[in-house]
Amino acid sequence: MFHVITERDYSEFSRKQIGEYSDFEKALEVAKKAIEGKDDMRYIIEKTDGHIDSYGNQIVTVVAESD
């Protein structure tokens, strides 16, 4: 599963999840459209596989992000 997240000015407090997608290409397309024309926004795509850590948090891997 791929999670698409937007972030403003590299601030974790401004993160907003756009959606979840099973296909990476679809997630990338949605991410690029979400920040189109917004210079202070960036996207992050995280991959999850259902595993959790010892604290009960889902383990995520960042697979793509904009500059």
N, C-alpha and C positions, 0 to 999 in steps of 0.2 A: 504494500500500500504506500502511496506517495502523498505526502501532505504538502500543500502549497501555502506558504506563509508570506505576508508582506510586512515590511518593516520600514519605519521612517527614520532617516538620519542615524542609522546603526544603533537605535535605541530598543532594547529588549522590551521596554514598557509599552512600546507602540506596536508590538507584534499583533497581527490578526490573521487567523487561519481562514483561507479562502475556500478550501475544499480538500477532499480526499479522492484520489484517483488510482485505479489499478494499472493504468498505462502511463509510462513515463512521458511519452511524446505528448499526450493530452495534458498532463500536468504542466509541462514546459510551455505549451501553447497558452494555457490559462494564466500562468504566472507572468508571461511576457505581456499579455493583454491587460493584466491588472495594474501594471506599472507604466503602461504606455502614456507618454506625455507628462509624467510626474517625475521631475528631476530629483526630488528628495526621497523617493521611494525606491526600495529594492526588494527582490524576491529571494526566498530560500525554499528549496525543495528538500524535504527530509523523507527518508525511506524507513519504514518500520516493517518488522517481520513477526510481530506478536510476542517477542521475548520481553521479559521485564527484569529489572535489576532487583537487588535485595531490599530496596525501599519500596517496591511496588510501582516504580516509574517505568514507562515503556522505553525501551532502548531505541534510539533513533540515530541514523547516519545521514549527514548532509551530503547529498549527491549533486546538487547544483545550487549556485547562487549568482546573482548579478553583482556587478561592481559597484 
